[in-house]
């Protein structure tokens, strides 16, 4: 059972590295859906208890304690260097996950080494209610409303769990005081199918994995015709307040739009704000005439009645551009469903 799990986990990781569905035995990049689908991640399971290392330390959940951190940056680099069907075979991918729960924001940058030695980067992320994706730096950055149940991809879940790691002293690393443990192939359930050596640095207190290194070599566990060495290099750090930045090509959510007191369900997208309010249409119109007037917006007429409810338009003059806000208020249970859309008008 333990060996079956090891083979499956290595096949998933090697598929993640290769980024190719036709080669399920070597590393494929988690797609954008993996921010929303935790089942798409190779969730680790500990090796069988009867086949453990010689130490007393167990790490059954490499993502332990991450949920308690207000912000963090986790970097995982996966490498495979060996042969496939007798030909040289090398793949490498790096995942950089940045999380700041105060914003809230979750950004994932994936970098893959190409055969010509260049790197290709892909970005995906959540910023408030906005989900971003960019397949390459020279491609458009897409922004859509995030699903309510979206979850973050977690690189730590790609680290093999441990049973029976040995204590190897203490060390201060990345600003954390840690307990260090060393382990071999027995602790990750490889048995005699591979040779391995690794270390893990565990925060004291807290229990978070601050650093994890592992090198595993085999001519059997990676799949038919594949032999070589795979490595995991993982670090966790505090990036500091304000360190998270969207790529320049990604549009920021629309901020600074006045919202009535008591509004609920606020969603801020790059060119649109939505919310629900208990105000009636007349009171809402008066609110925006007053609030937007203070920001330099002028009302365009008295408003219009549409099939979706009343509509109002406001224009702000700028240098070489006009900014229009179009506000619609659709009757809904308990009040109005309000939509504010920003449109830039150039001469």
C-alpha positions in Angstrom: 0.0 0.0 0.0 2.8 2.4 1.0 4.7 1.7 -2.2 1.6 2.2 -4.3 1.1 5.6 -2.8 4.7 6.5 -3.4 4.5 5.6 -7.0 1.3 7.6 -7.4 2.7 10.7 -5.7 5.9 10.6 -7.8 3.9 10.1 -11.0 1.8 13.2 -10.1 4.8 15.3 -9.3 6.7 14.2 -12.4 3.7 14.9 -14.5 3.6 18.4 -12.9 7.2 19.0 -13.9 6.8 17.9 -17.5 3.6 19.9 -18.0 2.5 17.3 -20.5 -0.6 15.1 -20.2 0.9 12.6 -22.6 3.7 11.9 -20.0 1.7 11.2 -16.8 4.9 10.0 -15.1 6.7 13.4 -15.1 5.6 17.0 -13.3 2.6 18.8 -14.8 1.7 22.4 -13.9 -1.4 22.8 -11.8 -3.8 24.6 -14.1 -5.7 27.8 -13.0 -8.5 25.6 -11.7 -6.2 24.4 -8.9 -6.8 27.7 -7.1 -10.4 26.5 -6.8 -10.1 22.7 -6.8 -8.0 21.3 -3.9 -8.6 17.8 -5.3 -6.4 18.8 -8.3 -3.4 18.9 -5.9 -1.4 15.8 -5.0 -2.5 15.6 -1.4 0.2 13.7 0.6 -0.5 10.8 2.8 2.0 9.5 5.4 3.9 6.2 4.7 2.7 3.1 6.4 3.5 3.1 10.1 5.3 -0.3 10.0 7.8 1.1 7.5 9.0 4.3 9.1 12.4 5.9 9.7 14.5 5.4 12.8 13.6 8.8 14.4 10.6 9.9 16.5 9.4 13.0 14.5 6.4 12.7 12.2 5.2 15.3 9.7 1.9 14.0 8.5 0.6 17.4 7.3 3.3 19.6 5.6 0.8 22.5 5.4 0.4 22.6 9.2 0.0 26.0 10.7 -0.3 28.0 7.4 -3.9 28.9 8.1 -2.8 30.7 11.2 -0.4 33.0 9.5 -1.8 36.4 8.5 0.6 36.5 5.5 3.4 34.4 4.0 5.3 33.5 0.9 6.0 29.9 0.0 8.4 28.9 -2.7 8.7 25.3 -4.0 11.2 24.3 -6.7 10.8 20.8 -8.2 13.6 19.4 -10.4 14.1 16.1 -12.2 17.5 15.3 -13.9 18.0 11.9 -15.5 17.1 9.9 -18.6 13.9 8.9 -20.3 14.0 5.9 -22.7 17.8 6.4 -22.7 17.7 10.1 -23.6 18.7 13.0 -21.3 15.7 14.3 -19.5 15.6 17.4 -17.3 12.6 19.4 -16.1 12.2 22.1 -13.5 9.3 24.2 -12.1 9.0 26.8 -9.4 5.8 27.7 -7.6 5.7 31.0 -5.6 2.6 31.4 -3.6 2.0 34.8 -1.8 -0.8 35.1 0.7 -2.0 38.2 2.6 -5.3 37.6 4.5 -5.7 41.3 5.4 -6.3 42.3 1.8 -7.3 39.5 1.1 -5.1 38.3 -1.7 -3.6 35.0 -3.0 -1.1 35.2 -5.9 0.6 32.2 -7.5 3.5 32.6 -10.0 4.6 29.4 -11.9 7.9 29.4 -13.7 8.9 26.5 -15.9 12.3 25.8 -17.4 12.2 25.3 -21.2 14.5 23.1 -23.3 16.4 26.1 -24.6 17.2 27.2 -21.1 14.6 30.1 -20.9 11.9 30.3 -18.4 8.1 30.7 -19.0 6.0 32.3 -16.3 2.3 32.0 -15.6 0.3 34.1 -13.1 -3.0 33.4 -11.4 -4.4 34.9 -8.3 -7.3 36.1 -6.1 -7.6 39.8 -5.0 -10.7 40.3 -3.0 -13.6 39.2 -5.2 -11.5 39.2 -8.4 -9.8 36.2 -10.0 -6.8 36.9 -12.3 -5.1 34.7 -14.8 -2.2 35.4 -17.2 -0.8 32.6 -19.3 2.5 34.5 -20.1 3.9 38.0 -19.4 3.1 39.1 -23.1 -0.4 37.8 -22.9 -3.5 39.7 -21.6 -4.3 39.5 -17.9 -7.9 38.3 -17.5 -10.0 39.4 -14.6 -13.4 37.9 -13.6 -15.5 37.6 -10.5 -14.2 34.9 -8.2 -16.4 32.0 -7.2 -17.4 32.1 -3.5 -15.8 28.7 -2.8 -12.4 29.4 -4.4 -9.4 28.0 -2.4 -5.7 28.6 -2.7 -3.2 26.2 -4.3 -0.8 25.1 -1.5 2.8 24.1 -2.6 3.4 22.6 0.9 0.9 19.8 0.0 3.4 18.6 -2.7 5.9 17.8 0.0 6.1 14.1 0.9 4.9 13.5 4.5 7.3 12.0 7.0 7.3 9.2 9.6 10.4 8.7 11.7 12.6 11.7 11.0 15.6 12.2 13.3 16.4 15.3 15.3 19.4 17.3 13.9 19.6 20.3 16.2 18.2 23.9 16.2 18.6 26.7 13.7 17.3 30.3 13.1 16.1 30.6 9.6 13.9 33.2 7.7 13.3 34.9 11.0 12.0 31.7 12.7 13.5 29.6 15.4 13.4 26.1 14.1 14.0 22.5 15.1 15.8 20.6 12.4 15.2 17.0 11.4 16.9 14.7 8.9 15.4 11.7 7.1 16.0 9.1 4.4 14.0 7.0 2.1 12.4 5.0 4.9 10.7 8.1 6.4 9.0 8.9 3.1 7.9 5.3 2.4 10.3 4.6 -0.5 11.7 1.5 1.2 14.3 -0.2 -1.0 12.9 1.2 -4.2 15.0 4.4 -4.0 17.6 6.2 -2.0 16.8 9.6 -0.5 18.2 12.2 1.9 16.5 15.3 3.2 16.0 17.8 6.0 13.1 19.7 7.3 13.1 22.9 9.5 10.0 23.2 11.7 9.1 26.5 13.4 9.1 26.4 17.2 6.5 27.3 18.3 3.9 27.1 15.5 4.9 23.9 13.8 5.0 25.4 10.3 7.5 23.9 7.8 10.0 26.8 7.2 12.3 24.8 4.9 12.2 21.4 3.4 14.9 19.8 1.1 14.7 16.3 -0.4 16.7 14.5 -3.0 15.4 11.1 -4.2 17.2 8.8 -6.7 15.7 5.7 -8.4 15.5 3.7 -11.6 12.1 2.3 -10.8 9.7 4.7 -9.0 9.4 7.4 -11.7 7.8 5.2 -14.3 8.7 3.0 -17.2 11.9 4.0 -18.9 12.6 6.9 -16.5 15.6 7.0 -14.2 17.3 9.8 -12.4 17.1 12.1 -9.5 14.3 14.3 -8.3 14.6 17.1 -5.7 12.2 19.3 -3.7 13.4 22.7 -2.3 10.8 24.6 -0.2 11.0 27.7 1.9 8.5 29.8 3.8 9.0 33.4 4.7 7.2 36.6 5.7 7.3 38.9 2.6 6.5 42.0 4.7 3.6 44.3 4.6 2.6 45.7 1.2 4.9 43.3 -0.7 2.2 41.8 -2.8 1.8 43.4 -6.2 -0.3 42.4 -9.3 1.6 42.3 -12.6 1.4 45.7 -14.3 -0.8 44.4 -17.0 -3.5 43.3 -14.6 -6.3 45.8 -14.0 -6.9 46.8 -10.4 -10.3 46.5 -8.8 -12.5 49.7 -8.9 -12.0 51.4 -5.6 -13.2 54.7 -4.1 -16.8 54.4 -5.3 -19.1 55.6 -2.5 -21.3 52.9 -1.1 -24.3 53.7 1.2 -24.1 52.6 4.9 -25.6 49.2 5.5 -24.9 48.0 2.0 -24.2 44.2 1.7 -22.7 41.8 -0.8 -20.1 44.3 -2.0 -18.1 43.1 -5.1 -15.3 45.3 -6.6 -14.3 44.3 -10.1 -11.8 46.2 -12.3 -14.6 48.4 -14.0 -17.6 47.6 -11.9 -18.9 47.7 -8.3 -22.0 45.8 -7.2 -23.9 45.7 -3.9 -27.3 45.4 -2.3 -29.0 48.2 -0.4 -32.3 48.7 1.5 -32.6 52.3 0.2 -35.3 53.3 -2.3 -34.4 54.6 -5.7 -35.0 58.3 -4.9 -32.8 58.1 -1.8 -30.1 56.3 -3.7 -30.1 58.9 -6.4 -29.8 61.7 -3.9 -26.9 59.8 -2.2 -24.9 59.6 -5.4 -25.6 63.1 -6.5 -24.2 64.3 -3.2 -21.3 61.9 -2.9 -20.1 61.9 -6.5 -20.6 65.7 -6.7 -17.9 66.0 -4.0 -15.6 64.0 -6.3 -16.2 66.2 -9.4 -18.8 64.1 -11.1 -21.8 66.0 -12.7 -25.2 64.3 -13.1 -26.3 63.8 -16.7 -30.1 64.6 -16.6 -32.6 63.2 -14.1 -32.1 59.6 -14.9 -33.8 57.0 -17.0 -36.3 54.3 -16.4 -35.2 51.0 -18.0 -36.4 47.4 -18.0 -33.9 46.7 -15.3 -34.8 49.6 -13.1 -33.7 53.3 -12.9 -30.4 54.4 -14.4 -28.3 57.4 -13.7 -25.1 58.7 -15.4 -22.4 61.0 -14.0 -19.4 62.4 -15.8 -16.0 63.6 -14.5 -13.8 65.8 -16.7 -10.1 65.0 -16.8 -7.1 65.8 -19.0 -7.9 64.4 -22.4 -10.4 61.9 -21.0 -13.9 61.8 -19.4 -14.8 59.2 -16.9 -18.5 58.2 -16.8 -20.2 56.3 -14.0 -23.4 54.5 -15.0 -25.5 53.4 -12.1 -28.4 51.0 -12.3 -30.7 50.0 -9.5 -32.6 46.8 -10.1 -35.5 46.0 -7.6 -34.6 43.0 -5.5 -35.8 41.3 -2.3 -35.3 43.8 0.6 -34.4 46.8 -1.6 -32.2 47.3 -4.6 -29.4 45.5 -6.4 -27.0 48.2 -7.5 -24.4 48.2 -10.2 -21.9 51.0 -10.8 -19.9 50.7 -14.1 -17.0 53.0 -15.0 -16.4 53.9 -18.6 -13.6 56.1 -19.9 -14.4 58.3 -22.9 -11.5 59.6 -24.9 -11.9 62.4 -27.6 
